[in-house]
Amino acid sequence: MNAIGGIIFDCDGVLFESRQANLAYYNEVFLRLGLPPVDADDRARSHICHTAASPDVFAALLGPERVEEALACAARLDYRQFIPLMTPEPGMIEVLSVLSAQVTLAVATNRGSSVTEILRHFQLSGYFSAVVTSRDVPRPKPCPDMLELAAGRMGLGASELIFVGDSELDREASRQAGIRFVAYGGGTQGDVTIARHHELLGLLGHAKSET
């Protein structure tokens, strides 16, 4: 593996276990719109709530004709009430503290503005030189826009980066951006697949040993 100068992380499912928080958030929107909630056991619909950007969630679950109405309703919610339902992935904070001293770190997420509050709440903001959300680009993942923007803000080329994600959306965005993909958690396949954050330390050391 070529030398790694920077690591871009997805948020949901990589930095945090957030399915419960995301589902509670979208179900609150549906409640206010007079619609039935998404059941956690409905794997296909709940997965959309966990991985896609809000416009795509509402388009998929409500139809394109209700997207603007749902987005307006969502904008009136304070996501901070759902943050206590989120759990940092095991070992993530310790690994970030080590990695941030060696390479440049960034976040690229289909979330909107809530990611800033999430990172602040868990005292992680200082680890990342760039945070790119769905509000910063014309097209969310699986398009490559946010990875390309993150790379530009980090001052690094695609060949110097890896992207750590957990979904097919992440994998496709990484492929289109020409960035090596590290699949976390077993939900999809990558150039490298890891089960724990601590494996990133070994990956970084392996890349350095080849230079």
VENHU-V133002 format. One record per residue. PHI is phi in whole degrees, -180 to 180 (* if undefined). Layout:
# VENHU-V133002
PHI ; PHI
This chain:
# VENHU-V133002
* ; -63 ; -57 ; -101 ; -99 ; -160 ; -128 ; -105 ; -112 ; -70 ; -96 ; -71 ; 86 ; -119 ; -82 ; -138 ; -86 ; -132 ; -60 ; -63 ; -66 ; -65 ; -66 ; -62 ; -63 ; -67 ; -68 ; -66 ; -62 ; -63 ; -61 ; -68 ; -91 ; 74 ; -115 ; -69 ; -75 ; -86 ; -78 ; -61 ; -80 ; -82 ; -63 ; -67 ; -72 ; -69 ; -66 ; -60 ; -63 ; -90 ; -117 ; -90 ; -70 ; -52 ; -57 ; -73 ; -61 ; -68 ; -64 ; -72 ; -94 ; -116 ; 97 ; -61 ; -71 ; -111 ; -62 ; -63 ; -62 ; -67 ; -64 ; -64 ; -66 ; -62 ; -65 ; -88 ; -90 ; -100 ; -65 ; -58 ; -68 ; -97 ; -60 ; -61 ; -84 ; -93 ; -129 ; -60 ; -63 ; -56 ; 77 ; -62 ; -65 ; -62 ; -68 ; -60 ; -65 ; -78 ; -62 ; -65 ; -85 ; -116 ; -138 ; -85 ; -116 ; -148 ; -120 ; -132 ; -137 ; -75 ; -64 ; -100 ; -68 ; -62 ; -63 ; -62 ; -67 ; -65 ; -63 ; -66 ; -59 ; -93 ; 58 ; -111 ; -55 ; -68 ; -81 ; -113 ; -84 ; -148 ; -131 ; -115 ; -120 ; -64 ; -81 ; -92 ; -134 ; -67 ; -133 ; -77 ; -59 ; -89 ; -72 ; -86 ; -53 ; -74 ; -69 ; -66 ; -67 ; -61 ; -60 ; -63 ; -69 ; -83 ; 73 ; -128 ; -87 ; -57 ; -70 ; -94 ; -115 ; -127 ; -120 ; -101 ; -139 ; -133 ; -135 ; -64 ; -61 ; -65 ; -62 ; -70 ; -61 ; -65 ; -61 ; -67 ; -82 ; 73 ; -108 ; -61 ; -109 ; -107 ; -85 ; -109 ; 91 ; 88 ; -79 ; -156 ; -107 ; -135 ; -61 ; -136 ; -121 ; -127 ; -108 ; -137 ; -63 ; -62 ; -66 ; -65 ; -65 ; -67 ; -64 ; -66 ; -65 ; -67 ; -64 ; -68 ; -70 ; -87 ; -87
